[in-house]
């Protein structure tokens, strides 16, 4: 077989970037389910910091219809003292990357809708989101790279991750563990 014919045959056998993303969405309950999510509320705990460790509990409510994120965070400074803060992020806020990267359904739907979606082999896709390059690793675990940070989701239950971590330069800078997820 001629080399160009072999390359054509191989390209026909490999799933398209959209097929790869649809398969990942299927593992979350499917595209229809992901698009029907109006809001997600997550209760959990986590830690942040590379040099100094900060532990916190959080309640996060994410509106998936109009990008908005409300974070109610209690930082545990020591066993007998905590400090609470509340912030709301909307489209256009710098912190909206959190709305995007902490929501696997939003990442996969953005990939599926991206006109420039392309595959890198059979486990990774790339596209632009808000004019910035995004890479999504679909296997062995779901992970997204954006602005030099990688968010990796693990410990899935009922189609939603119960843990995720954010790394930069190979070091974990934030880690989250979820005690309750409410999807509407």
C-alpha positions as CSV (number, residue, x, y, z in Angstrom):
1,X,0.0,0.0,0.0
2,X,1.3,3.5,-0.9
3,X,2.3,5.7,2.1
4,X,-0.3,8.4,1.2
5,X,-3.1,5.8,1.0
6,X,-2.0,4.4,4.4
7,X,-2.1,7.8,6.0
8,X,-5.6,8.4,4.5
9,X,-6.8,5.0,5.8
10,X,-5.4,5.8,9.3
11,X,-7.0,9.2,9.4
12,X,-10.4,7.6,8.5
13,X,-10.0,5.1,11.4
14,X,-9.2,7.7,14.0
15,X,-12.2,9.4,15.7
16,X,-12.6,13.1,15.0
17,X,-12.0,15.7,17.7
18,X,-15.8,16.1,18.1
19,X,-16.2,12.4,18.4
20,X,-13.6,12.4,21.2
21,X,-15.4,15.2,23.0
22,X,-18.8,13.5,22.6
23,X,-17.5,10.3,24.0
24,X,-16.2,12.3,27.1
25,X,-19.6,14.0,27.4
26,X,-21.3,10.5,27.2
27,X,-19.3,9.5,30.3
28,X,-20.8,12.5,32.1
29,X,-24.4,11.5,31.1
30,X,-24.4,12.9,27.6
31,X,-24.5,16.2,25.7
32,X,-28.2,16.7,26.4
33,X,-27.7,16.3,30.1
34,X,-24.7,18.6,30.2
35,X,-26.6,21.3,28.2
36,X,-29.6,21.0,30.5
37,X,-27.6,21.9,33.7
38,X,-28.9,25.3,34.8
39,X,-26.8,25.4,38.0
40,X,-24.4,23.4,40.2
41,X,-23.9,23.8,43.9
42,X,-20.8,22.2,45.4
43,X,-19.9,21.9,49.1
44,X,-16.5,20.8,50.1
45,X,-13.1,21.6,51.5
46,X,-9.6,22.1,50.1
47,X,-6.2,23.7,50.4
48,X,-4.2,26.2,48.4
49,X,-0.6,27.4,48.4
50,X,2.8,26.1,47.5
51,X,4.9,27.6,50.2
52,X,2.3,28.4,52.9
53,X,-0.7,26.0,53.2
54,X,-4.1,27.5,53.5
55,X,-7.0,25.2,54.3
56,X,-10.6,26.2,53.6
57,X,-14.2,25.0,53.4
58,X,-16.4,26.3,50.5
59,X,-19.8,26.4,49.0
60,X,-19.8,27.3,45.4
61,X,-22.8,28.0,43.3
62,X,-22.3,28.1,39.5
63,X,-24.9,29.3,37.1
64,X,-24.2,27.5,33.8
65,X,-26.8,29.4,31.7
66,X,-25.3,32.9,32.2
67,X,-21.7,32.5,33.4
68,X,-21.7,33.4,37.0
69,X,-20.0,31.9,40.0
70,X,-20.7,32.7,43.7
71,X,-18.0,31.5,46.1
72,X,-18.6,31.4,49.8
73,X,-15.2,30.5,51.3
74,X,-14.2,30.1,55.0
75,X,-10.5,30.1,55.4
76,X,-9.4,28.1,58.5
77,X,-6.5,30.1,60.0
78,X,-6.1,27.9,63.0
79,X,-8.4,25.4,64.8
80,X,-10.2,28.1,66.8
81,X,-10.3,30.9,64.2
82,X,-11.7,31.2,60.7
83,X,-12.3,34.0,58.2
84,X,-15.2,34.0,55.8
85,X,-15.4,35.7,52.4
86,X,-18.0,35.8,49.7
87,X,-17.4,36.8,46.1
88,X,-19.4,36.7,42.9
89,X,-17.7,36.4,39.5
90,X,-19.6,37.2,36.3
91,X,-18.7,37.0,32.6
92,X,-15.8,39.4,31.9
93,X,-14.2,39.0,35.4
94,X,-10.7,37.6,35.5
95,X,-11.8,35.0,37.9
96,X,-14.2,33.5,35.3
97,X,-11.5,31.0,34.5
98,X,-12.6,29.3,37.7
99,X,-16.2,29.1,36.4
100,X,-14.8,27.4,33.3
101,X,-12.0,25.2,34.6
102,X,-13.8,23.8,37.7
103,X,-16.8,22.7,35.6
104,X,-15.9,19.7,33.4
105,X,-19.3,20.0,31.5
106,X,-18.5,23.6,30.6
107,X,-15.1,22.7,29.3
108,X,-16.4,19.9,27.2
109,X,-19.4,21.9,25.8
110,X,-17.0,24.8,24.9
111,X,-14.8,22.3,23.1
112,X,-17.7,20.8,21.2
113,X,-18.9,24.2,20.2
114,X,-15.5,25.6,19.2
115,X,-15.1,26.2,15.5
116,X,-11.4,25.6,15.8
117,X,-11.6,22.3,17.7
118,X,-8.7,20.0,16.7
119,X,-7.4,16.7,18.0
120,X,-3.9,15.9,19.2
121,X,-3.8,12.2,18.8
122,X,-6.6,10.1,20.2
123,X,-6.7,11.5,23.8
124,X,-6.3,15.3,23.6
125,X,-8.1,18.1,21.9
126,X,-7.3,21.8,21.6
127,X,-9.3,25.0,20.8
128,X,-9.5,28.6,21.7
129,X,-11.7,30.0,24.6
130,X,-12.0,33.7,24.9
131,X,-9.0,34.0,22.5
132,X,-6.8,31.8,24.7
133,X,-5.5,28.4,23.8
134,X,-7.1,25.4,25.7
135,X,-5.9,21.8,25.7
136,X,-8.2,19.1,27.1
137,X,-6.9,15.7,27.9
138,X,-9.7,13.2,27.7
139,X,-7.8,10.1,28.9
140,X,-6.7,8.6,31.2
141,X,-8.4,11.3,33.4
142,X,-10.2,14.4,32.3
143,X,-7.9,17.5,32.5
144,X,-7.8,21.0,31.1
145,X,-4.8,23.3,30.5
146,X,-5.5,27.0,30.4
147,X,-3.1,29.9,31.2
148,X,-0.3,27.7,32.4
149,X,-2.5,25.8,34.9
150,X,-3.8,22.3,34.6
151,X,-7.0,21.3,36.4
152,X,-7.5,17.5,36.7
153,X,-10.8,15.9,37.8
154,X,-10.9,12.6,39.6
155,X,-13.1,10.4,41.8
156,X,-16.2,10.5,39.8
157,X,-19.6,9.7,41.2
158,X,-23.0,10.0,39.4
159,X,-21.3,11.7,36.4
160,X,-19.6,14.4,38.5
161,X,-16.0,14.7,40.0
162,X,-15.6,14.6,43.7
163,X,-12.0,15.8,43.6
164,X,-10.0,18.1,41.5
165,X,-6.6,19.7,41.7
166,X,-4.9,22.6,40.0
167,X,-1.2,22.4,39.2
168,X,1.3,24.8,37.8
169,X,4.8,23.7,36.7
170,X,4.2,20.3,38.2
171,X,3.2,21.5,41.7
172,X,-0.3,21.3,43.1
173,X,-1.4,24.9,44.0
174,X,-5.0,24.0,44.9
175,X,-6.9,20.8,45.7
176,X,-10.6,20.4,46.3
177,X,-12.6,17.6,47.8
178,X,-16.4,17.6,47.5
179,X,-18.8,16.4,50.1
180,X,-22.1,17.3,48.2
181,X,-23.1,18.2,44.7
182,X,-26.5,19.5,43.7
183,X,-27.2,19.7,40.0
184,X,-30.3,21.6,38.7
